[in-house]
Amino acid sequence: MAQNKKTIRLLFPQWQGGNNPDYVFGGELLAQIAPKSNTSKTFEVEVDADFVKKLEKEKGITGGAAISQQMEKTVDILKEQQPDKVIIFGGDCSMDQVPFDYLSGKYGDKLGILWLDAHPDIATTNDSSNAHEMVAANLLGKGADQSVTKVKNPVSTSHMMYAGLIEKDLRDRDKLVKELNVRFAGPDELKENSQLIIDWVKENKIEYLAVHFDLDVLSPKDFRSIYPAEPYTNAEDFPAAVGEMKLAEVVRVLNDVSEQAEIVGLGIAEHLPWDAINLRKALSKISIFDD
């Protein structure tokens, strides 16, 4: 099924959507950690690295001007390369919007989106100004304002499913999950098997999958390079849902679903390798590195 298909890798360390510059280095390091390929080329989406300048709102979206420009750069790469599959290294969750929109245009209603995340990212500008909290709403065509982050090929709600979502921690800004009746499976439901996701794939006749893998879906007890695992902080005090899945469980889920549908998109988001980040910042204060 995967023969003769063109795969590209996108390094897209977009940070403005979460207003966190650490996502840039996290994405760059993630691209190095990922297994190498002899066939798929890597293309980097250049992002505005002025971390000092205050991010201004553009039609209700913080850093909207930069995000819009960076998304247009991504559109240009995809138009030129015309890949069949895309791997995205980032970056805040909004990095997946353009590649998934592209894949939706390519595969139509045969494409499903599996959103591995403790948070639904389904807010609109009525509830949030952070693009990484609204990317799923945009992909469903439900964003409050599509003029900054345009989606040309919205997917139907039946063709999106959340995995690892923490239902008890849903906030008012997440209300579209229930209002749109988007299917989801919590961490406990995925501990032993992936059947709920397999059932969704079969029921909706999904042949291709774009997978959003926010590393925040993982438990900080199992994986440390995520926001709630920041040193000298308590995950219990984290102001949003904290993931509960294990890395091995996510791998099992992806292997199981790949037997039912071809994974043509994989975005890995919000990598925060705290030791590497803190070591780099510490070394930058030592004068010999200025030479």
C-alpha positions as CSV (number, residue, x, y, z in Angstrom):
1,M,0.0,0.0,0.0
2,A,2.9,2.3,0.7
3,Q,4.9,1.5,-2.5
4,N,6.0,4.4,-4.7
5,K,4.6,7.0,-2.4
6,K,6.5,10.2,-1.9
7,T,7.1,11.2,1.8
8,I,8.6,14.5,2.9
9,R,9.5,15.7,6.4
10,L,8.7,19.2,7.5
11,L,10.6,20.9,10.3
12,F,8.1,23.5,11.4
13,P,9.1,24.8,14.8
14,Q,6.2,27.3,15.0
15,W,6.1,28.7,18.5
16,Q,3.8,31.7,18.2
17,G,0.6,29.6,18.5
18,G,1.6,28.7,22.1
19,N,3.7,31.8,22.7
20,N,6.6,29.7,23.8
21,P,10.0,30.2,22.1
22,D,11.3,26.9,23.6
23,Y,9.2,25.0,21.0
24,V,11.7,26.1,18.3
25,F,14.7,24.2,19.8
26,G,12.4,21.4,20.8
27,G,11.3,21.0,17.2
28,E,14.9,21.2,15.9
29,L,16.1,18.5,18.3
30,L,13.0,16.3,17.5
31,A,14.0,16.3,13.9
32,Q,17.4,15.0,14.9
33,I,16.0,12.4,17.2
34,A,13.7,10.9,14.6
35,P,14.9,7.8,12.7
36,K,16.8,8.8,9.6
37,S,15.6,8.1,6.1
38,N,17.4,7.6,2.8
39,T,14.4,8.5,0.7
40,S,12.4,11.3,2.4
41,K,13.8,14.8,2.3
42,T,13.5,17.3,5.1
43,F,12.2,20.8,4.4
44,E,12.4,23.5,7.0
45,V,9.7,26.2,7.4
46,E,11.5,29.3,8.5
47,V,9.9,30.9,11.5
48,D,10.2,34.4,12.9
49,A,12.8,34.0,15.7
50,D,12.4,37.4,17.3
51,F,11.5,36.2,20.8
52,V,11.8,39.7,22.3
53,K,9.3,41.5,20.2
54,K,5.8,41.3,21.7
55,L,3.3,39.2,19.7
56,E,0.5,41.4,18.6
57,K,-3.0,40.1,18.0
58,E,-4.3,39.7,14.5
59,K,-8.1,39.3,14.3
60,G,-8.1,37.8,17.8
61,I,-5.0,35.5,17.3
62,T,-1.8,36.2,19.2
63,G,1.0,36.4,16.7
64,G,-1.5,35.9,13.9
65,A,0.5,37.9,11.3
66,A,3.6,35.7,11.8
67,I,1.5,32.5,11.9
68,S,-0.2,33.4,8.7
69,Q,3.0,34.0,6.9
70,Q,4.6,30.8,8.2
71,M,1.5,28.8,7.1
72,E,1.8,30.3,3.7
73,K,5.4,29.2,3.5
74,T,4.2,25.7,4.4
75,V,1.5,25.8,1.7
76,D,4.2,26.7,-0.9
77,I,6.4,23.8,0.1
78,L,3.5,21.3,-0.2
79,K,2.4,22.8,-3.5
80,E,5.8,22.4,-4.9
81,Q,6.6,19.0,-3.5
82,Q,3.2,17.3,-3.9
83,P,3.9,14.6,-1.3
84,D,1.7,11.6,-0.6
85,K,2.8,11.5,3.0
86,V,4.0,14.2,5.4
87,I,5.9,14.0,8.7
88,I,5.9,17.2,10.7
89,F,8.3,18.1,13.5
90,G,7.3,21.0,15.8
91,G,6.5,23.2,17.3
92,D,3.1,24.1,18.8
93,C,0.0,22.2,17.8
94,S,-1.0,24.7,15.1
95,M,1.9,23.4,12.9
96,D,-0.3,20.5,11.8
97,Q,-3.0,22.7,10.3
98,V,-1.6,23.3,6.8
99,P,-0.2,19.7,6.3
100,F,-3.5,18.1,7.4
101,D,-5.5,20.5,5.3
102,Y,-3.3,19.5,2.3
103,L,-3.9,15.8,3.0
104,S,-7.6,16.3,3.4
105,G,-7.6,17.9,-0.1
106,K,-5.6,15.0,-1.5
107,Y,-7.6,12.1,0.1
108,G,-11.0,13.6,0.6
109,D,-13.5,11.7,2.7
110,K,-11.2,8.7,2.8
111,L,-9.0,10.6,5.3
112,G,-9.5,10.6,9.0
113,I,-7.7,12.6,11.6
114,L,-6.6,10.9,14.8
115,W,-5.8,13.5,17.5
116,L,-3.6,12.1,20.2
117,D,-3.7,14.8,22.9
118,A,-4.8,15.4,26.5
119,H,-6.4,18.6,25.2
120,P,-8.9,19.0,22.3
121,D,-7.4,22.1,20.7
122,I,-11.0,23.0,19.6
123,A,-11.4,26.5,21.0
124,T,-12.3,29.5,18.8
125,T,-11.3,33.1,19.0
126,N,-14.4,33.6,21.1
127,D,-12.7,31.7,23.9
128,S,-8.9,31.9,23.3
129,S,-6.3,33.9,21.4
130,N,-3.7,31.1,21.2
131,A,-3.7,29.3,17.8
132,H,-2.5,26.0,19.3
133,E,-5.8,25.8,21.2
134,M,-8.0,26.2,18.0
135,V,-6.3,24.2,15.3
136,A,-8.7,21.2,15.5
137,A,-11.7,23.6,15.3
138,N,-10.1,25.2,12.2
139,L,-9.6,21.8,10.6
140,L,-13.3,21.0,11.2
141,G,-14.2,24.3,9.6
142,K,-15.6,25.6,12.9
143,G,-13.0,28.3,13.7
144,A,-14.4,31.7,14.6
145,D,-12.2,33.5,12.1
146,Q,-10.7,31.6,9.2
147,S,-9.1,34.7,7.6
148,V,-5.8,34.4,9.5
149,T,-5.4,30.6,9.5
150,K,-7.3,29.4,6.4
151,V,-8.5,25.9,5.9
152,K,-9.6,25.0,2.4
153,N,-10.6,21.3,2.9
154,P,-12.3,21.0,6.3
155,V,-13.0,17.4,7.5
156,S,-16.3,16.2,8.8
157,T,-16.7,15.7,12.5
158,S,-17.3,12.0,11.9
159,H,-13.8,11.8,10.5
160,M,-11.9,13.2,13.6
161,M,-11.3,11.3,16.8
162,Y,-9.5,12.1,20.0
163,A,-7.3,9.6,21.7
164,G,-5.9,10.1,25.3
165,L,-8.3,13.1,25.9
166,I,-8.8,13.9,29.6
167,E,-12.6,14.3,29.7
168,K,-12.8,15.5,33.3
169,D,-10.5,18.4,32.6
170,L,-12.4,19.8,29.6
171,R,-12.9,23.5,30.0
172,D,-15.6,25.9,28.7
173,R,-13.3,26.7,25.7
174,D,-13.4,23.0,24.8
175,K,-17.2,22.8,24.6
176,L,-17.3,22.0,20.9
177,V,-16.1,18.5,21.6
178,K,-19.5,17.7,23.1
179,E,-21.5,20.1,21.0
180,L,-20.2,18.6,17.7
181,N,-20.2,15.1,19.2
182,V,-16.6,14.4,18.2
183,R,-15.7,10.9,19.2
184,F,-13.0,10.4,21.8
185,A,-11.3,7.6,23.8
186,G,-9.7,8.4,27.2
187,P,-6.4,6.9,28.4
188,D,-8.1,4.2,30.5
189,E,-10.0,3.0,27.4
190,L,-6.8,2.6,25.5
191,K,-4.6,0.9,28.1
192,E,-5.3,-2.7,26.9
193,N,-6.2,-2.3,23.3
194,S,-7.0,0.1,20.5
195,Q,-10.4,-1.3,19.6
196,L,-12.4,2.0,20.0
197,I,-10.2,3.6,17.4
198,I,-10.3,0.6,15.1
199,D,-14.1,0.6,15.3
200,W,-14.2,4.3,14.3
201,V,-11.9,3.7,11.3
202,K,-14.1,0.9,10.1
203,E,-17.4,2.6,10.7
204,N,-16.4,5.6,8.7
205,K,-14.6,3.7,5.9
206,I,-11.4,5.6,6.6
207,E,-8.6,4.5,4.4
208,Y,-5.9,7.1,5.3
209,L,-5.0,8.7,8.5
210,A,-3.4,12.0,9.6
211,V,-2.2,11.6,13.1
212,H,-1.6,14.5,15.5
213,F,0.7,13.4,18.2
214,D,1.0,16.0,20.9
215,L,3.6,14.7,23.3
216,D,1.4,16.2,26.1
217,V,-0.8,13.2,25.7
218,L,1.9,11.3,27.6
219,S,2.2,11.0,31.4
220,P,5.1,13.0,32.8
221,K,5.9,9.9,34.9
222,D,6.6,8.1,31.6
223,F,8.0,10.9,29.4
224,R,9.8,13.9,30.7
225,S,10.2,16.2,27.6
226,I,6.8,17.8,28.0
227,Y,5.4,21.0,29.5
228,P,4.0,19.4,32.8
229,A,7.4,17.8,33.5
230,E,9.3,21.1,33.7
231,P,11.9,20.8,36.5
232,Y,10.9,22.2,40.0
233,T,7.2,22.2,39.1
234,N,4.4,19.9,40.1
235,A,2.3,18.3,37.5
236,E,-0.6,18.5,40.0
237,D,-0.4,22.3,39.7
238,F,-0.4,22.4,35.9
239,P,-3.2,24.7,34.7
240,A,-4.5,22.3,32.1
241,A,-5.1,18.6,31.6
242,V,-2.0,16.4,32.2
243,G,-1.6,13.4,29.9
244,E,-1.9,9.9,31.2
245,M,-0.7,7.6,28.4
246,K,2.5,5.8,28.1
247,L,4.8,6.0,25.1
248,A,4.5,2.3,24.5
249,E,0.7,2.6,24.4
250,V,0.9,5.3,21.8
251,V,3.2,3.1,19.7
252,R,0.8,0.2,20.0
253,V,-2.2,2.4,19.0
254,L,-0.4,3.6,15.9
255,N,0.7,0.2,14.9
256,D,-2.8,-1.2,15.4
257,V,-4.5,1.5,13.4
258,S,-1.9,1.3,10.6
259,E,-3.2,-2.2,10.0
260,Q,-6.7,-0.7,9.2
261,A,-5.7,2.5,7.4
262,E,-2.5,3.9,5.9
263,I,-0.9,6.6,8.0
264,V,-0.1,9.4,5.5
265,G,0.5,12.2,8.0
266,L,2.2,12.3,11.4
267,G,2.8,15.5,13.3
268,I,4.8,15.4,16.5
269,A,4.1,18.5,18.6
270,E,5.2,20.4,21.7
271,H,8.5,18.7,22.4
272,L,10.1,20.4,25.4
273,P,13.4,18.6,26.2
274,W,14.0,20.4,29.5
275,D,17.5,19.2,30.2
276,A,18.7,20.1,26.7
277,I,16.9,23.5,26.8
278,N,18.3,24.4,30.2
279,L,21.8,23.2,29.3
280,R,21.9,25.2,26.2
281,K,20.7,28.3,28.1
282,A,23.3,27.7,30.8
283,L,26.2,27.3,28.3
284,S,25.1,30.5,26.5
285,K,26.1,32.4,29.7
286,I,29.7,31.1,29.6
287,S,32.0,33.5,27.8
288,I,34.1,31.0,25.9
289,F,31.0,30.2,23.7
290,D,31.1,33.8,22.5
291,D,34.5,33.3,20.8
